[in-house]
Each structure stands twice: as C-alpha cells, then as structure tokens.
Amino acid sequence: MSGSYYVYVYVDPRNYEEFYFGKGKGSRKDEHLFDKSDSLKVKRINEIKATGLKPIIRVIAKNLTESEAFLIEKTLLWKLGNLTTNVASGHFSDKFRPHNTMHMELSGFDFQNGIYYYNIGEGEHRSWDDFRKYGFISAGQGARWKDSLKGFQKGDIFSAYLKSHGFVGVGRILQVAKPIREVSIKGKPLLSHDLICQNMNDNINSDDLCEYVCLVEWLSSVERDEAKWVKKSGLYTTTHVRASLDAQLDTIEFIEKEFGLDIRALMK
C-alpha cells in the first residue's frame, strides 16, 4: 500500500558527498535550509552556503508508508555509517548490524542460535560431575565427535542428556569449542583443576583427536540421580553429540517443565 512519505538526501555540491538522509512528506526536505540549531548538519549547510552554493537535495524513494520510509532511511544511514551528520534514530535499530563488527560473526546476523540436545557421552574422557562443577561440556577423541561439538555457537541453548539416567541440565554456550589445552576456567588451565576424569588430556597435542571444550552457563542442573526422565514417553534421544530440538516440541515442553525454564523465551 503506497503512502505520502518519501526519503531524501542532502549532497554537498563541493565534492558530491552525501551528508544527510531524511524521511518526510510535503516540504519536509527543504526545512533543514532554515534550521538555526548548532547540529553538524546545519554547520555543513552553512559552510556550503558560505561558498555561494546550496546543498543538492534529492528524493531517493517516493510514495512510501511511514514505516517503509523509516526502514529505507535507516538502511541508508547504516550504509554510510559515521559519514553522515544524522543523529541516529531508534527505529529498526535492532534489525541492523552494529558498525565496526565485520571482523566477527554475530548471533542473529551470521548465524541463528538454536535449541539443542547434547549427549554427554560419559566415560573415560568426560564426567558429568566435572561439567556441572566447572561449567563446561566436551567431546572429542575423533574428528566426527569434535566436529559435532564445534557446531555449537555462542548463545545456543542446550539440554544435556546422560545415558541411562536422563536429562541433567540446561545450559547456554558461552564460548565455542576449543582444544582442551587452550581452555582456562577461573584463570587456570582447565586441566590443572581437580577433575574427576583424569583422561581428558589424552591426545592433547592432536587437533583431530584431542578433547574439545565449550564453556557454558548452567541455567539449571541436577545430580545424576535426580535426572529427568519418563520411560516409554517418546522423549527425544540420539547417540549423536549434538542434535537440534527445534522439531521436538514434546521434549522441549518436558525439559521446560522439569527444569522450571521457558527455553523459547531464553532464545529472544
């Protein structure tokens, strides 16, 4: 549905730099020429006028609704970044990537956080008690298992499953998987802590075979003998290290009820 709004730009005729974007209707685009404030926009306009010139004012998009105009204006402002004299509005701000972040991957932009099942795989190389006490999870001793753990992204929510017991915790990934030799907790190398599992350093110098570790925040967790489970209930499990729970609505509901959490709200 079209509207009466438009988006416009002010261009400096001395070098053809775009220095201000706006949205409005009627004569709004011309009103800045009479602005008496001390804003950067007005200072730029006055500098142009002092040379005997006038800013070039052009409409970029027309026949817009106000919401459409806000979005187009915000897009142009984001693209030009600090090169404009605009004071950024809050409209649609949460939909745009923050400036100066191209060197990193950001949740919600470069990847979407998910809700996952995590299989602890307790044995000679890992212990639930260590995980719960120190705030980490791990997998490894082979490429397929470490690659699965490396699929976790910072901010993902997961429920930890302990074979023959049930679900024992819900956590949030704080740090993506790294070789265990590179992981520190509370200012000390993880392997220097008093771990129940004494074999986590196996294959420590092999990037393919060593144990990999994600640091986590436990949102809720229990001892192994308090694990949450109902036999023959259809709750989701798999032998994989990591699996999406997006389609496992009954399992998510069970976990939320048993651990007193609103997992979907935690994803927002």
VENMO-V952115 format. One record per residue. N is the residue number from 1. SS is DSSP state (@ for helix, = for strand, . for the rest). Layout:
N_SS ; N_SS
//
This chain:
1_. ; 2_. ; 3_. ; 4_. ; 5_= ; 6_= ; 7_= ; 8_= ; 9_= ; 10_= ; 11_= ; 12_= ; 13_. ; 14_. ; 15_. ; 16_. ; 17_= ; 18_= ; 19_= ; 20_= ; 21_= ; 22_= ; 23_= ; 24_= ; 25_. ; 26_. ; 27_. ; 28_@ ; 29_@ ; 30_@ ; 31_@ ; 32_@ ; 33_@ ; 34_@ ; 35_. ; 36_. ; 37_. ; 38_. ; 39_. ; 40_@ ; 41_@ ; 42_@ ; 43_@ ; 44_@ ; 45_@ ; 46_@ ; 47_@ ; 48_@ ; 49_@ ; 50_@ ; 51_. ; 52_. ; 53_. ; 54_. ; 55_. ; 56_= ; 57_= ; 58_= ; 59_= ; 60_= ; 61_= ; 62_= ; 63_= ; 64_= ; 65_. ; 66_@ ; 67_@ ; 68_@ ; 69_@ ; 70_@ ; 71_@ ; 72_@ ; 73_@ ; 74_@ ; 75_@ ; 76_@ ; 77_@ ; 78_@ ; 79_@ ; 80_@ ; 81_@ ; 82_@ ; 83_@ ; 84_. ; 85_. ; 86_. ; 87_. ; 88_. ; 89_. ; 90_. ; 91_. ; 92_. ; 93_@ ; 94_@ ; 95_@ ; 96_. ; 97_. ; 98_. ; 99_. ; 100_. ; 101_. ; 102_. ; 103_. ; 104_. ; 105_. ; 106_. ; 107_= ; 108_. ; 109_. ; 110_. ; 111_= ; 112_. ; 113_. ; 114_. ; 115_= ; 116_= ; 117_= ; 118_= ; 119_= ; 120_. ; 121_. ; 122_. ; 123_= ; 124_. ; 125_. ; 126_= ; 127_. ; 128_@ ; 129_@ ; 130_@ ; 131_@ ; 132_@ ; 133_@ ; 134_@ ; 135_. ; 136_= ; 137_= ; 138_= ; 139_= ; 140_= ; 141_. ; 142_. ; 143_@ ; 144_@ ; 145_@ ; 146_@ ; 147_@ ; 148_@ ; 149_@ ; 150_. ; 151_. ; 152_. ; 153_. ; 154_. ; 155_. ; 156_. ; 157_= ; 158_= ; 159_= ; 160_= ; 161_= ; 162_= ; 163_. ; 164_. ; 165_. ; 166_= ; 167_= ; 168_= ; 169_= ; 170_= ; 171_= ; 172_= ; 173_= ; 174_= ; 175_= ; 176_= ; 177_= ; 178_= ; 179_= ; 180_@ ; 181_@ ; 182_@ ; 183_. ; 184_= ; 185_= ; 186_. ; 187_. ; 188_= ; 189_= ; 190_@ ; 191_@ ; 192_@ ; 193_. ; 194_. ; 195_. ; 196_. ; 197_. ; 198_. ; 199_. ; 200_. ; 201_. ; 202_. ; 203_. ; 204_. ; 205_. ; 206_. ; 207_. ; 208_. ; 209_. ; 210_. ; 211_= ; 212_= ; 213_= ; 214_= ; 215_= ; 216_= ; 217_= ; 218_= ; 219_= ; 220_= ; 221_= ; 222_. ; 223_. ; 224_@ ; 225_@ ; 226_@ ; 227_. ; 228_= ; 229_. ; 230_. ; 231_. ; 232_. ; 233_. ; 234_. ; 235_. ; 236_. ; 237_. ; 238_. ; 239_. ; 240_. ; 241_. ; 242_= ; 243_= ; 244_= ; 245_. ; 246_. ; 247_. ; 248_. ; 249_@ ; 250_@ ; 251_@ ; 252_@ ; 253_@ ; 254_@ ; 255_@ ; 256_@ ; 257_@ ; 258_@ ; 259_@ ; 260_. ; 261_. ; 262_. ; 263_@ ; 264_@ ; 265_@ ; 266_@ ; 267_. ; 268_.
//
